[in-house]
Amino acid sequence: MPPRLSRLALALALVLAGGCRHRVPAGAQAADATAMGSWPAWRDLSPLVEIARDHAPSPAVAALERASGLLREGKPAAADRALAAASDGAGRHWISIARGDLVALHFTLCIRGVALRLNDGEQPKATERRADFSEQTRVEPGDVSVEATLVNLEAAATAGDPVLTTQARIARARVAAFAQQCAANEEVATMAQESVEADLATLAAEGHLTPDLAYMWAGVQMSRFSGSAARPFLLQAQEGGFDHPAVTFMLAVIAFEDHDLDKADALARDAAQLYTSVKDDAHLAETRFLQGEIARARKQPKVARGHYQAALALDPTHAASILARADLDGADDLLAGMQSLQRALPALLATGPLDAAGARAAAENLERLLTIAVEPHQVQLVRDALVFGIEEEPDAMRRGLRYFFAATLDVRLREYEIARGHGVLARDEFDDSGVQPPMDVEAFLSRLRGG
């Protein structure tokens, strides 16, 4: 399978790739998909309430039942207040777990990785929440502390009760997954990621994954091992009612990886319909690209090109489709392939004078393209497209970016003298632009000199 497709599936998972090397014992994933509760039921904490009735003190059960009722009324903030009012009483660990689950399932805004905000009447998407890192945004009364939530869940997990431990791990994995996505700094992100993956590995081995956590664990399996390792967990998530379009998309990627093109095509069509229904153009573009790859594998270049064009109509900066289209155009004529790439440069590099923010955005677009250009002929094609006709570009910053990224590709082609020349030209163009470049050209040139 092309490396790009693995990245597509991984990008849709909640957790990012890290240092996890846990393997699940054979057969561990065979648990009933709804044994740990269905996804719709978890939205009002019903599975937790049922377990608490057999294990938690009566005051804690009553608080959980009140919170569950408020969640059914669409009032997560009020539900959290009801739980908070009972947090000092008997069964405080159960209250901590319920609050962890509630905030992870219902928060709408993460503020600088410090606090999570709940809003009555607002139902967030399962995997996508807003993050606000502005120092001007104030934490409000009722916002839930990320650190305090994780500390309380750690206390519940180590309280010595196996039932509490399992439920605390479920809640902690949910909270930490989002904490990693909007972490205050890299150290916090790494710690959150390690916590998520450790809890997921344990829950998977014990057969205690909820549908949403089965989806998360599938993402880890796909990045660490293979699509075959991920498939059982995706099916578990799907059967448990976790109907996120990404589940269908990832199953399509796995079918493509297994060369089951008919199944991959059917699943990709389903994923496209799902993304269309929720107006998610970014992920729909990824799906159209996958459909293009399927058509290409079927030796249908015209159909494939149509899918790549459709992806670019949704997202003109979709790097994988840009490169795939250029591959098709350049199959018999390298010049046509280079010209195809050049037609995409205005979308990648924007138009008009570039300021510092625009230069950063343009650099990120080019970096994505360079990341997926892995074959030597692709590297050469992109390099040539960047430098050909560059003298016609009126903006010095844009010329500098083109020279710099061409130089990095020169290095990959082992053309070091040419790389130095392009690096020097990039430095001069950046100096002429008067704009702070988004990369350190001097450091690049120093490495080329062996300094």
N, C-alpha and C positions, 0 to 999 in steps of 0.2 A: 504494500500500500504506500502511496506517496506520503512523505513525511508530513506534508501539509494537512492531510486528512486527520491524522492523529491529533494534531494541534487544534483542529476545528472542534473535535469532540471534547478535548480537554478544556478548551476555552469556555465551554458551556457548563462545565462542572462547577460546583460551589467552591471546592477547595483547590488551591494551586499546588503544582508539583513541589515536593520537598524532599526530605531525606528519608521518607518512610520506606522500609523494606519488609514490612510485615506481610506474611503469607497466611491466608486463611486455611485451616485444616480442611481436607477434602470432605465434602458433604455438609460443611457448616452452613453453606448458603441455602440449603434445601428446606429451610424453615418455611412454614405457612406464611404467605405474603401478608396476611392480616393478623398474625398471631400477636404482634405488638401494636395492633390498632391500625385502622385505615387512615389515610391522609385526611379525608373530610372530617373524620371523628376527632382527629388531633386538633383541628382548628378551634374547637371549644374545650379541649383538654379532657374529653370523655374517657379515653383509655386510662389516663392518669387517675381520674376520679374513681373509676371502677377498681383499680388496684389499691388506691388509698382506702377504700371502704373496708378492705380486708386486713389492712396493715397499719393504718394511721389512727391516731387518737380522734375521738369524735369532734372536738373543736376544729381540728385541721380539716377533717372531711367536710364539715359544714362550710368552712371558708372556701374550700375548693368547689363545692357545689354552687355557692353563690357566684363565684368568679365564672364558672362554666355557664351559668344562666346569663350573666352579663355579656359574655362573649357571643352567645347566640343572639343577643339583642344588638350586636355590633358595637359594643362598648368596651374595648380592651383597656383603655385608660382607667375607666371606672372599675373594671375587674382587677387591675393591678392594685388600685387603692384598697379594694376590699381585702386582697391578700396581704398587703402591707400592714393593714390594721391588725392582722392576726399573727404577724411574724414573731412576736415575743412570747406567744403562748405555747401550749403543748403541741408537739409535732412541727416545730419550727423548720426542721429539715425538709419536710414535705411542702411547706409553704415556699421555701427557697427554690425547690425544684419546680413547683408550679409557676413561680414568678419567672424563672429562667426560661421555661418552655413558652410561657405567654409572651415575654418580650421578644424572644427569637422569632416566634411565628407571626407577631403583629406589629413590631416597631416599623415606623415609616421613615425615620431620619436618624442617621448616626452623626453625632456632633464631635468632630475631631478625635474620634476613637475613645472618647471619655464617657459619653452618655448616649442613651437610646431614647427616642421620643415615640410615645404612643398617642394616637389620635382617635377619639371615638368617631365612629361613622366612616372610617377610612380603612379599607382592606388592602394591604400591600400584596404585591406579587410574591410568589413562593421564594424566588431566588434573587430578586433584584430590588434593592432599596437605595434610597438617596443618601449621599454622604456630603457633609458640609465641614470643610476644614478652615473656613474663615474665622479669624480671631475676633471678628465683629459679632459673630453669632453667640448669643448668651444662652447658657444652660438655664432652663426654666424649672420651677417647682413641679415635681411629678416626673421629670426626666429620670431615667433609670441608670444608675452608675454601672458601667461595664465591669470595672474592677471589683466592686462590692458583690456584684452578681456572681462572678467567677470564684471569688473567695468563699462565698456562702455555698456554692455548689461543690467546691473542694471539701468543705466541712461535711456536707451531706454524703459525699462519696466515700469518705474515710470514717464514717460513724460506726461501722462494724455490722451494719444490717445489709445482707446481700440484696434484698429488694430495693432498699434505698440506693445502694451503690449503682445498680443497673439504671434506675430512673435518673440518678444524678449524672451519670455518664451520657445518657441521651440528651438531657438538657444542656450539659456542658458542651457537648459536641456542636449542638445547634448554635449556642451563643458564641463559642470560640470561632466557628466558621465565619460568622459575620464580623466578629472582632478582628479577624485576620484581614478581611477585605477592607476595613476602614481603620486600620491600626494607626496609632499616633506616630510610630516610627518603625524602622526595620526590625529592631530587636523584639518589639512587642509582636510584630507580624510573625516572626520566626517562632516565638514561644507559642502563639496561638495555633499556628499550623501544626506544630509538634503535638500539642494537646489534642487537637481535632483528630489527627491521624492515629494517635495512640488509642483514644477512646473508640474510634470507628473500628480499629482492628480487633479490640477486645469484644465489642458488641457483635461484630460479624462472626467471630469464633464461637461465641455463645449462642448465636441465633437470635439476637435481640435487636436487630436493626429495624427501626421504623421505616415506612416507605421513603420519607425524605432523606433519611440517613443512608438507606440502601442506594439511593441516587448519588449521594456524595461519595460513598465508598466505590461505586462503579467508576467514578471519575479518577479516583486514586488507582484502581486496578488497571484502568486503561492507560494511564501514564506510566505506571511502574512495570506492568507485565504485558497485557495484550487485550484486544477486544474480546477474545474468548473468555478471559478471566472476568471481564466486566459484565458480560451478557446476563448471567444469572441474577445479578443485583439490579440491573436495569429492568428485567422482567419482574422481579420482586417489587420494585418501586411501582411499576405500571399496574400490576395486579392489585397492589395496595391502594390504588386510586390516586397516585401521584402522577397527574396527567400533564405535566409540563411538556411542551413541544420538544424540548431538548432530549427527552428520553427517546422519543421516536427517531429524532435525528441521529442520536448516537447509535441506536440499533441499526439504522441505515448505513452508517459508517462501518460498523462491524460486519454487516453483510457484504459490503463492498470489499472490505479487507479479506473476507473469506471467498471472494470471487463468485458470490451468489448474486449475480447482477440483476436477475428478475426480482428477487426479494429486496435488494437494495433500492431498486427503482421504485417499487411499490411503497416502501417505507419513506423514501425521500419525497414522493408525491404527497403522502399523508402529512409529513412534517411541513412541507410547503403550504398546504392548506391550513394547518394549525397556526403557523406563523402569520399567514395572511389574515386569519380571523382575529388575531390579537394585534394586528398592525405593527408587527415587529420587523421592520424593513432590514435592519442590520443582520439579524439571524436568517431572515428569508434570503438575503444575498448569499450567505454561507451555504444555504440549502441549494440554491440554484447553481452554485459552483459545484457542489457534490453531484448534482444531476449532470452537469457538464462532464465531470470525470467519469461517470457511469457511461455516458454516451461515447466518450472517447475510448473507453475500454471495449465497447461494442463495435469499434471501428466506424463510428458515425460522426465524422468531423464537423459536418454542417450542423447537425443537431447539437453537438457539444458547443460549437461557437455561439449558437443561439442562446444557450443557457448562460455562457460566460457574459454575453452582451446583456442579458436580463439581469445578471448579478450587478454589472457595472451601471445599469440604469438605476438600480436601487442604491448603490454605493459606488460612486465613480473612483474612489480610492481603494477598492477591494483588490489588494495586491495579488492574491492568488489567481484571480480571474484575469488581471492584466497580464501576468506572466503566461498563463495557460493560453490566452488568445494569441500572444506573441509567438508561442511555440507552434501553434497551428499555422499562423500566417507565415512563419519562417521555415516550415517543414521542407519546402522546395526552393525557397528564396530567402537567404539570410538577411538581405537588405529589407525585404518586406517585414520580417520579424522585428528588425530594429526600428523601422518606421512605425510599426504597431505600438512599440513601447514609447516612442517619442510622442505619439498622439495622446498618451496617458499622462505625460509630464505636467501639463497645465493643471490637471486635477490633483496630482500629487504635490506639486510645488506652488499651487495657487497662482494668482495673477496680480499684477501691480507691485509696487515697492513692498519689500518684506521688512517688517519691524522685528524686534527680538522674539515676540510671541509667535508671529507668523513663521519665522525661521525655525523655531522649535517644532512647530506643527509639521512643517515641510520635512524637516529632518526625520521625524518619527515616521512619516509616510514612506520615505525612502528606506529607512531601516527595516520596515516590515517587508518591503519588496526584496531587499538584499538578503534577509533572513531565509526566505523561501527559495531564492535562486541558488540551488545547491549543486546542480550539474555544471561542469566546466563550460559547456557551450552556452548555458543560461547566464553564467557569470560574465562571460565575454560579451554576450548580446546586450546585457544591461549596461556594462561598462561603455560599450560603443555608443549606445543610445544616449548616455549621459554627456559624452564629450562631442558627439557629432553636431556640428552647427552651433556650438556653444557661443561663438562670437556674435551670433544674432540675438542673444539674450541681453536685454537692456539693463537688468538689475544686477548689481555687483554681488549682493548677498546670494542671490539665486545661482549666479555663476560659481561662486565659492562653494556652495553646497554640492553642485554637480561635480566640480573638480575634486572635492574632498572624498565624496563617496566613490567616484571613479578610482581614486587612489587606493581606497580600501579594497576594491575589486582587483586592482593591479597586483596587490600583495597576494590575494588568493590565487592569482594566476602565476605567481612567482616572477612577476615583471617588476623588479625592485627599482631599477633606474627610472622607469616610466612612472612608478608610484611616487618617487621623490619629486619628479617634475610636476606631476599633478598636485602633490601636496604643497609645493612652493606656490604654484598658481592659486590654489585655494587660499593660502595665507594672504597673498597679495590682494585678492579680491575681497576678502573679509576686511582687510585694512581700509580698502577704498570705500567700502560700504558705509563705514561709520557706525555699524550696528554690531552689538556683541554677538559673536557666533555661538551656536549651541554646542560646540565641541572644542577641544583643545588641540589645535593643529600643531602647535610647537611640540607637544608631547608625542604626537604621531610621528613627526619628522625626527624627533630624537630617537624614538624606537627604531626607525629605519636606519639611522646612523649607528645603531648599536649602543646608544648612550643611555 
